[in-house]
Amino acid sequence: MWRQYVKMLKTGLKTESLRKIERDPDVERLGVEVKRLIDKDFAGSLAIREVDAGSCNGCELEIHALNNVYYDVERFGVHFVASPRHADALLVTGPVSRNMEAALRRTYDATPDPKWVIACGDCAVCGGEFGESYASCGAVENVIPVDVKIPGCPPPPAALLGGILEAMGRRRIKQ
């Protein structure tokens, strides 16, 4: 143990100096607008449940990027939750496989009202290259009602944040 302490003292610090992160200006602009609406309508926190209905995980990588230190979407009040019972919105990716059809319906039913559904990526919007087949229901709107569609394969984080903003705008119009 003492050898480790002596070695650490002799070696010193070997880390890089901290530099300022330059953030994406589009995400910053959209994020500020999302934060303003969340503070106004949701008391500071919007809960989203992400559902993979059979995707290739390309959209999930971009959704996870929203939570990394570069985009850090949580500073705008957007939180991803593990249970649909705690969610304000569902963010669905991929064409709905036949195996996920019942699970997606149950998730939709478990989400409290008022709720909205965001279809994320070309596969969720129109079925993508998979379409409808014996193994796929195709687009998300073939299974549950969809409020906002975010096209792209996969859509970039700025487009995802724009889709969340669009969903919040549509919610305000319905009220």
Secondary structure, 3 states (H helix, E strand, C coil): CHHHHHHHHHHCCCCCCCCCCCCCHHHHHHHHHHHHHHHHHCCCCEEEEEEECCCCCHHHHHHHHHCCCCCCHHHHCEEECCCHHHCCEEEEECCEEHHHHHHHHHHHHHCCCCCEEEEECHHHHHCCCCCCCCCEEECHHHCCCCCEEECCCCCCHHHHHHHHHHHHHHHHHHC
